[in-house]
Amino acid sequence: MSTVFIAFQRNEESRCIVDAIVADNPNATVNDQPAMVKVDVPDQMVIRRSSIEEQIGRPFNLQELQINLITLSGHVDETDDEFTLSWKQ
């Protein structure tokens, strides 16, 4: 089993994004740091636009993830509705 992760600058907008990730990925582990927040998930992480919109309270384009993104690990598969990180077998 491999772990994928994504890390964001720590601020109010990324808090909503992290809350959405945790809601959609029950195996997620959140590591809060003073200036960033990192989310680890075994095997595959799915970030759903609809879940972020629910948390943030406005329309959200998944391209906006880039604004607060620090780093990520895994193969990226992106559509208008989902951003997926995984380790393809």
A tleap script that builds the chain and sets N, CA, C and O, in Angstrom:
source leaprc.protein.ff14SB
mol = sequence {
  NMET SER THR VAL PHE ILE ALA PHE GLN ARG
  ASN GLU GLU SER ARG CYS ILE VAL ASP ALA
  ILE VAL ALA ASP ASN PRO ASN ALA THR VAL
  ASN ASP GLN PRO ALA MET VAL LYS VAL ASP
  VAL PRO ASP GLN MET VAL ILE ARG ARG SER
  SER ILE GLU GLU GLN ILE GLY ARG PRO PHE
  ASN LEU GLN GLU LEU GLN ILE ASN LEU ILE
  THR LEU SER GLY HIE VAL ASP GLU THR ASP
  ASP GLU PHE THR LEU SER TRP LYS CGLN
}
set mol.1.N position { 0.844 -1.173 0.000 }
set mol.1.CA position { 0.000 0.000 0.000 }
set mol.1.C position { 0.891 1.238 0.000 }
set mol.1.O position { 1.845 1.332 0.773 }
set mol.2.N position { 0.564 2.192 -0.884 }
set mol.2.CA position { 1.291 3.454 -0.965 }
set mol.2.C position { 0.379 4.589 -0.531 }
set mol.2.O position { -0.844 4.495 -0.624 }
set mol.3.N position { 0.987 5.646 -0.063 }
set mol.3.CA position { 0.237 6.803 0.403 }
set mol.3.C position { 0.402 7.950 -0.576 }
set mol.3.O position { 1.506 8.230 -1.042 }
set mol.4.N position { -0.710 8.614 -0.883 }
set mol.4.CA position { -0.673 9.850 -1.661 }
set mol.4.C position { -0.902 10.993 -0.686 }
set mol.4.O position { -1.477 10.802 0.385 }
set mol.5.N position { -0.446 12.187 -1.066 }
set mol.5.CA position { -0.693 13.333 -0.189 }
set mol.5.C position { -0.813 14.611 -0.991 }
set mol.5.O position { -0.395 14.702 -2.145 }
set mol.6.N position { -1.405 15.601 -0.328 }
set mol.6.CA position { -1.498 16.945 -0.872 }
set mol.6.C position { -1.300 17.903 0.291 }
set mol.6.O position { -1.770 17.646 1.399 }
set mol.7.N position { -0.603 19.012 0.042 }
set mol.7.CA position { -0.346 19.995 1.095 }
set mol.7.C position { -0.725 21.381 0.586 }
set mol.7.O position { -0.439 21.741 -0.556 }
set mol.8.N position { -1.371 22.147 1.452 }
set mol.8.CA position { -1.831 23.497 1.140 }
set mol.8.C position { -1.280 24.496 2.146 }
set mol.8.O position { -0.942 24.136 3.273 }
set mol.9.N position { -1.192 25.760 1.726 }
set mol.9.CA position { -0.932 26.835 2.665 }
set mol.9.C position { -2.091 26.827 3.660 }
set mol.9.O position { -3.235 26.549 3.299 }
set mol.10.N position { -1.786 27.129 4.878 }
set mol.10.CA position { -2.831 27.087 5.905 }
set mol.10.C position { -3.564 28.427 5.939 }
set mol.10.O position { -2.994 29.451 6.312 }
set mol.11.N position { -4.838 28.402 5.543 }
set mol.11.CA position { -5.686 29.591 5.601 }
set mol.11.C position { -7.150 29.143 5.606 }
set mol.11.O position { -7.436 27.946 5.587 }
set mol.12.N position { -8.056 30.091 5.631 }
set mol.12.CA position { -9.481 29.767 5.760 }
set mol.12.C position { -10.007 28.993 4.546 }
set mol.12.O position { -10.783 28.051 4.706 }
set mol.13.N position { -9.596 29.377 3.347 }
set mol.13.CA position { -10.069 28.685 2.150 }
set mol.13.C position { -9.567 27.240 2.115 }
set mol.13.O position { -10.333 26.326 1.812 }
set mol.14.N position { -8.301 27.033 2.418 }
set mol.14.CA position { -7.790 25.667 2.375 }
set mol.14.C position { -8.369 24.819 3.513 }
set mol.14.O position { -8.438 23.596 3.385 }
set mol.15.N position { -8.780 25.431 4.605 }
set mol.15.CA position { -9.449 24.670 5.670 }
set mol.15.C position { -10.722 24.032 5.128 }
set mol.15.O position { -11.015 22.877 5.434 }
set mol.16.N position { -11.479 24.777 4.327 }
set mol.16.CA position { -12.704 24.237 3.718 }
set mol.16.C position { -12.375 23.104 2.747 }
set mol.16.O position { -13.087 22.102 2.691 }
set mol.17.N position { -11.305 23.268 1.991 }
set mol.17.CA position { -10.885 22.231 1.043 }
set mol.17.C position { -10.493 20.961 1.793 }
set mol.17.O position { -10.885 19.861 1.402 }
set mol.18.N position { -9.729 21.108 2.859 }
set mol.18.CA position { -9.303 19.953 3.659 }
set mol.18.C position { -10.514 19.277 4.291 }
set mol.18.O position { -10.583 18.048 4.309 }
set mol.19.N position { -11.464 20.043 4.805 }
set mol.19.CA position { -12.677 19.454 5.375 }
set mol.19.C position { -13.421 18.621 4.335 }
set mol.19.O position { -13.941 17.551 4.651 }
set mol.20.N position { -13.472 19.112 3.088 }
set mol.20.CA position { -14.132 18.364 2.010 }
set mol.20.C position { -13.367 17.081 1.684 }
set mol.20.O position { -13.973 16.034 1.457 }
set mol.21.N position { -12.039 17.163 1.662 }
set mol.21.CA position { -11.222 15.977 1.387 }
set mol.21.C position { -11.444 14.920 2.459 }
set mol.21.O position { -11.617 13.743 2.143 }
set mol.22.N position { -11.442 15.324 3.708 }
set mol.22.CA position { -11.632 14.387 4.820 }
set mol.22.C position { -13.031 13.763 4.761 }
set mol.22.O position { -13.189 12.575 5.042 }
set mol.23.N position { -14.032 14.546 4.403 }
set mol.23.CA position { -15.397 14.013 4.306 }
set mol.23.C position { -15.501 12.939 3.218 }
set mol.23.O position { -16.228 11.959 3.383 }
set mol.24.N position { -14.781 13.120 2.113 }
set mol.24.CA position { -14.851 12.183 0.994 }
set mol.24.C position { -13.847 11.033 1.077 }
set mol.24.O position { -13.966 10.053 0.342 }
set mol.25.N position { -12.865 11.149 1.963 }
set mol.25.CA position { -11.818 10.131 2.101 }
set mol.25.C position { -11.686 9.762 3.574 }
set mol.25.O position { -10.855 10.335 4.279 }
set mol.26.N position { -12.495 8.812 4.050 }
set mol.26.CA position { -12.525 8.494 5.479 }
set mol.26.C position { -11.191 8.023 6.060 }
set mol.26.O position { -10.996 8.096 7.274 }
set mol.27.N position { -10.274 7.545 5.227 }
set mol.27.CA position { -8.971 7.092 5.719 }
set mol.27.C position { -7.926 8.202 5.742 }
set mol.27.O position { -6.747 7.946 5.985 }
set mol.28.N position { -8.360 9.431 5.489 }
set mol.28.CA position { -7.428 10.562 5.434 }
set mol.28.C position { -6.852 10.877 6.813 }
set mol.28.O position { -7.531 10.767 7.833 }
set mol.29.N position { -5.581 11.273 6.811 }
set mol.29.CA position { -4.904 11.743 8.006 }
set mol.29.C position { -4.460 13.174 7.757 }
set mol.29.O position { -3.790 13.458 6.764 }
set mol.30.N position { -4.831 14.069 8.653 }
set mol.30.CA position { -4.490 15.483 8.502 }
set mol.30.C position { -3.341 15.820 9.426 }
set mol.30.O position { -3.367 15.492 10.613 }
set mol.31.N position { -2.334 16.474 8.880 }
set mol.31.CA position { -1.163 16.904 9.635 }
set mol.31.C position { -1.095 18.429 9.556 }
set mol.31.O position { -0.667 18.986 8.545 }
set mol.32.N position { -1.523 19.102 10.635 }
set mol.32.CA position { -1.496 20.564 10.694 }
set mol.32.C position { -0.122 21.048 11.120 }
set mol.32.O position { 0.442 20.577 12.107 }
set mol.33.N position { 0.401 21.987 10.366 }
set mol.33.CA position { 1.667 22.653 10.680 }
set mol.33.C position { 1.371 24.145 10.822 }
set mol.33.O position { 0.287 24.588 10.441 }
set mol.34.N position { 2.296 24.923 11.356 }
set mol.34.CA position { 2.033 26.357 11.503 }
set mol.34.C position { 1.692 27.066 10.183 }
set mol.34.O position { 0.835 27.950 10.176 }
set mol.35.N position { 2.332 26.704 9.080 }
set mol.35.CA position { 2.113 27.419 7.817 }
set mol.35.C position { 1.455 26.568 6.740 }
set mol.35.O position { 1.148 27.067 5.658 }
set mol.36.N position { 1.234 25.286 7.026 }
set mol.36.CA position { 0.631 24.422 6.004 }
set mol.36.C position { -0.179 23.318 6.648 }
set mol.36.O position { -0.069 23.044 7.843 }
set mol.37.N position { -0.998 22.692 5.814 }
set mol.37.CA position { -1.758 21.521 6.241 }
set mol.37.C position { -1.576 20.460 5.164 }
set mol.37.O position { -1.753 20.726 3.975 }
set mol.38.N position { -1.219 19.255 5.596 }
set mol.38.CA position { -0.945 18.145 4.685 }
set mol.38.C position { -1.966 17.050 4.951 }
set mol.38.O position { -2.269 16.730 6.100 }
set mol.39.N position { -2.495 16.478 3.865 }
set mol.39.CA position { -3.471 15.402 3.980 }
set mol.39.C position { -2.888 14.167 3.303 }
set mol.39.O position { -2.539 14.206 2.123 }
set mol.40.N position { -2.783 13.072 4.049 }
set mol.40.CA position { -2.306 11.782 3.543 }
set mol.40.C position { -3.488 10.830 3.441 }
set mol.40.O position { -4.356 10.799 4.313 }
set mol.41.N position { -3.508 10.044 2.349 }
set mol.41.CA position { -4.545 9.026 2.170 }
set mol.41.C position { -3.887 7.786 1.573 }
set mol.41.O position { -3.119 7.899 0.618 }
set mol.42.N position { -4.172 6.610 2.116 }
set mol.42.CA position { -3.639 5.385 1.518 }
set mol.42.C position { -4.210 5.169 0.116 }
set mol.42.O position { -5.415 5.298 -0.101 }
set mol.43.N position { -3.343 4.845 -0.817 }
set mol.43.CA position { -3.683 4.437 -2.188 }
set mol.43.C position { -4.297 5.502 -3.092 }
set mol.43.O position { -3.730 5.794 -4.144 }
set mol.44.N position { -5.428 6.088 -2.724 }
set mol.44.CA position { -6.105 7.021 -3.624 }
set mol.44.C position { -6.866 8.090 -2.859 }
set mol.44.O position { -7.550 7.799 -1.878 }
set mol.45.N position { -6.741 9.328 -3.315 }
set mol.45.CA position { -7.469 10.459 -2.752 }
set mol.45.C position { -8.337 11.052 -3.858 }
set mol.45.O position { -7.860 11.317 -4.961 }
set mol.46.N position { -9.613 11.257 -3.547 }
set mol.46.CA position { -10.526 11.892 -4.495 }
set mol.46.C position { -10.979 13.214 -3.889 }
set mol.46.O position { -11.492 13.260 -2.771 }
set mol.47.N position { -10.777 14.289 -4.649 }
set mol.47.CA position { -11.212 15.624 -4.234 }
set mol.47.C position { -12.360 16.000 -5.161 }
set mol.47.O position { -12.174 16.136 -6.370 }
set mol.48.N position { -13.545 16.168 -4.589 }
set mol.48.CA position { -14.738 16.442 -5.386 }
set mol.48.C position { -15.113 17.926 -5.333 }
set mol.48.O position { -15.174 18.534 -4.264 }
set mol.49.N position { -15.357 18.482 -6.507 }
set mol.49.CA position { -15.765 19.886 -6.609 }
set mol.49.C position { -17.021 20.139 -5.777 }
set mol.49.O position { -17.096 21.131 -5.052 }
set mol.50.N position { -18.004 19.250 -5.880 }
set mol.50.CA position { -19.273 19.433 -5.165 }
set mol.50.C position { -19.072 19.466 -3.652 }
set mol.50.O position { -19.747 20.228 -2.960 }
set mol.51.N position { -18.163 18.660 -3.135 }
set mol.51.CA position { -17.903 18.650 -1.683 }
set mol.51.C position { -17.236 19.941 -1.240 }
set mol.51.O position { -17.545 20.465 -0.170 }
set mol.52.N position { -16.321 20.459 -2.056 }
set mol.52.CA position { -15.675 21.729 -1.720 }
set mol.52.C position { -16.699 22.854 -1.760 }
set mol.52.O position { -16.715 23.711 -0.877 }
set mol.53.N position { -17.554 22.856 -2.777 }
set mol.53.CA position { -18.590 23.892 -2.879 }
set mol.53.C position { -19.497 23.878 -1.661 }
set mol.53.O position { -19.909 24.929 -1.170 }
set mol.54.N position { -19.804 22.690 -1.179 }
set mol.54.CA position { -20.646 22.568 0.011 }
set mol.54.C position { -19.956 23.179 1.234 }
set mol.54.O position { -20.602 23.851 2.038 }
set mol.55.N position { -18.662 22.950 1.375 }
set mol.55.CA position { -17.903 23.460 2.518 }
set mol.55.C position { -17.636 24.962 2.411 }
set mol.55.O position { -17.700 25.688 3.403 }
set mol.56.N position { -17.334 25.417 1.187 }
set mol.56.CA position { -16.893 26.803 0.994 }
set mol.56.C position { -18.072 27.759 0.769 }
set mol.56.O position { -17.949 28.970 0.954 }
set mol.57.N position { -19.219 27.188 0.365 }
set mol.57.CA position { -20.416 27.997 0.222 }
set mol.57.C position { -20.491 28.853 -1.034 }
set mol.57.O position { -21.172 29.878 -1.054 }
set mol.58.N position { -19.790 28.429 -2.083 }
set mol.58.CA position { -19.822 29.156 -3.356 }
set mol.58.C position { -19.375 28.209 -4.465 }
set mol.58.O position { -18.816 27.149 -4.184 }
set mol.59.N position { -19.617 28.584 -5.735 }
set mol.59.CA position { -19.092 27.763 -6.827 }
set mol.59.C position { -17.570 27.689 -6.748 }
set mol.59.O position { -16.911 28.657 -6.369 }
set mol.60.N position { -17.020 26.537 -7.108 }
set mol.60.CA position { -15.575 26.325 -7.004 }
set mol.60.C position { -15.090 25.603 -8.246 }
set mol.60.O position { -15.639 24.567 -8.623 }
set mol.61.N position { -14.068 26.143 -8.880 }
set mol.61.CA position { -13.415 25.503 -10.020 }
set mol.61.C position { -12.207 24.759 -9.461 }
set mol.61.O position { -11.400 25.357 -8.749 }
set mol.62.N position { -12.064 23.483 -9.765 }
set mol.62.CA position { -10.958 22.702 -9.201 }
set mol.62.C position { -9.582 23.271 -9.540 }
set mol.62.O position { -8.608 22.964 -8.853 }
set mol.63.N position { -9.481 24.090 -10.580 }
set mol.63.CA position { -8.215 24.761 -10.890 }
set mol.63.C position { -7.790 25.680 -9.742 }
set mol.63.O position { -6.606 25.983 -9.595 }
set mol.64.N position { -8.759 26.124 -8.927 }
set mol.64.CA position { -8.458 26.983 -7.783 }
set mol.64.C position { -7.626 26.276 -6.720 }
set mol.64.O position { -7.056 26.934 -5.849 }
set mol.65.N position { -7.544 24.950 -6.773 }
set mol.65.CA position { -6.679 24.228 -5.833 }
set mol.65.C position { -5.244 24.730 -5.937 }
set mol.65.O position { -4.511 24.737 -4.948 }
set mol.66.N position { -4.845 25.151 -7.137 }
set mol.66.CA position { -3.473 25.584 -7.392 }
set mol.66.C position { -3.091 26.828 -6.590 }
set mol.66.O position { -1.912 27.039 -6.306 }
set mol.67.N position { -4.065 27.646 -6.225 }
set mol.67.CA position { -3.777 28.919 -5.547 }
set mol.67.C position { -3.051 28.692 -4.222 }
set mol.67.O position { -2.087 29.394 -3.916 }
set mol.68.N position { -3.501 27.726 -3.441 }
set mol.68.CA position { -2.928 27.474 -2.116 }
set mol.68.C position { -2.110 26.190 -2.045 }
set mol.68.O position { -1.655 25.806 -0.967 }
set mol.69.N position { -1.919 25.522 -3.186 }
set mol.69.CA position { -1.194 24.257 -3.226 }
set mol.69.C position { 0.297 24.462 -2.992 }
set mol.69.O position { 0.911 25.346 -3.589 }
set mol.70.N position { 0.873 23.644 -2.122 }
set mol.70.CA position { 2.315 23.646 -1.900 }
set mol.70.C position { 2.953 22.496 -2.660 }
set mol.70.O position { 3.896 22.698 -3.426 }
set mol.71.N position { 2.438 21.283 -2.448 }
set mol.71.CA position { 2.994 20.099 -3.111 }
set mol.71.C position { 1.977 18.977 -3.077 }
set mol.71.O position { 0.992 19.026 -2.340 }
set mol.72.N position { 2.237 17.963 -3.893 }
set mol.72.CA position { 1.396 16.769 -3.884 }
set mol.72.C position { 2.234 15.576 -4.308 }
set mol.72.O position { 3.320 15.732 -4.865 }
set mol.73.N position { 1.722 14.389 -4.040 }
set mol.73.CA position { 2.416 13.162 -4.398 }
set mol.73.C position { 1.405 12.165 -4.922 }
set mol.73.O position { 0.407 11.876 -4.262 }
set mol.74.N position { 1.665 11.634 -6.121 }
set mol.74.CA position { 0.794 10.655 -6.740 }
set mol.74.C position { 0.528 11.032 -8.182 }
set mol.74.O position { 0.854 12.134 -8.623 }
set mol.75.N position { -0.067 10.108 -8.907 }
set mol.75.CA position { -0.472 10.370 -10.282 }
set mol.75.C position { -1.757 11.191 -10.243 }
set mol.75.O position { -2.673 10.887 -9.480 }
set mol.76.N position { -1.816 12.222 -11.062 }
set mol.76.CA position { -2.968 13.115 -11.091 }
set mol.76.C position { -3.897 12.739 -12.229 }
set mol.76.O position { -3.460 12.537 -13.362 }
set mol.77.N position { -5.179 12.649 -11.920 }
set mol.77.CA position { -6.227 12.494 -12.918 }
set mol.77.C position { -7.263 13.561 -12.593 }
set mol.77.O position { -7.853 13.552 -11.513 }
set mol.78.N position { -7.484 14.479 -13.528 }
set mol.78.CA position { -8.331 15.635 -13.232 }
set mol.78.C position { -9.434 15.788 -14.272 }
set mol.78.O position { -9.193 15.717 -15.477 }
set mol.79.N position { -10.651 16.000 -13.775 }
set mol.79.CA position { -11.793 16.365 -14.615 }
set mol.79.C position { -12.357 17.662 -14.047 }
set mol.79.O position { -11.801 18.220 -13.102 }
set mol.80.N position { -13.448 18.139 -14.613 }
set mol.80.CA position { -14.084 19.344 -14.080 }
set mol.80.C position { -14.697 19.086 -12.705 }
set mol.80.O position { -14.888 20.021 -11.928 }
set mol.81.N position { -15.007 17.819 -12.400 }
set mol.81.CA position { -15.706 17.487 -11.157 }
set mol.81.C position { -14.863 16.799 -10.094 }
set mol.81.O position { -15.219 16.822 -8.915 }
set mol.82.N position { -13.742 16.183 -10.495 }
set mol.82.CA position { -12.919 15.454 -9.524 }
set mol.82.C position { -11.436 15.610 -9.827 }
set mol.82.O position { -11.016 15.677 -10.982 }
set mol.83.N position { -10.663 15.666 -8.758 }
set mol.83.CA position { -9.204 15.688 -8.815 }
set mol.83.C position { -8.769 14.461 -8.026 }
set mol.83.O position { -9.011 14.375 -6.823 }
set mol.84.N position { -8.128 13.512 -8.701 }
set mol.84.CA position { -7.765 12.244 -8.053 }
set mol.84.C position { -6.246 12.071 -8.033 }
set mol.84.O position { -5.566 12.280 -9.038 }
set mol.85.N position { -5.738 11.686 -6.873 }
set mol.85.CA position { -4.331 11.312 -6.721 }
set mol.85.C position { -4.299 9.826 -6.412 }
set mol.85.O position { -5.041 9.353 -5.552 }
set mol.86.N position { -3.444 9.086 -7.107 }
set mol.86.CA position { -3.326 7.655 -6.850 }
set mol.86.C position { -1.955 7.165 -7.284 }
set mol.86.O position { -1.205 7.875 -7.954 }
set mol.87.N position { -1.649 5.951 -6.894 }
set mol.87.CA position { -0.481 5.249 -7.403 }
set mol.87.C position { -1.010 4.143 -8.275 }
set mol.87.O position { -1.501 3.132 -7.772 }
set mol.88.N position { -0.918 4.319 -9.565 }
set mol.88.CA position { -1.421 3.322 -10.507 }
set mol.88.C position { -0.580 2.070 -10.433 }
set mol.88.O position { 0.645 2.137 -10.334 }
set mol.89.N position { -1.234 0.938 -10.480 }
set mol.89.CA position { -0.554 -0.357 -10.413 }
set mol.89.C position { -0.142 -0.805 -11.792 }
set mol.89.O position { 0.446 -1.876 -11.943 }
savepdb mol mol.pdb
quit
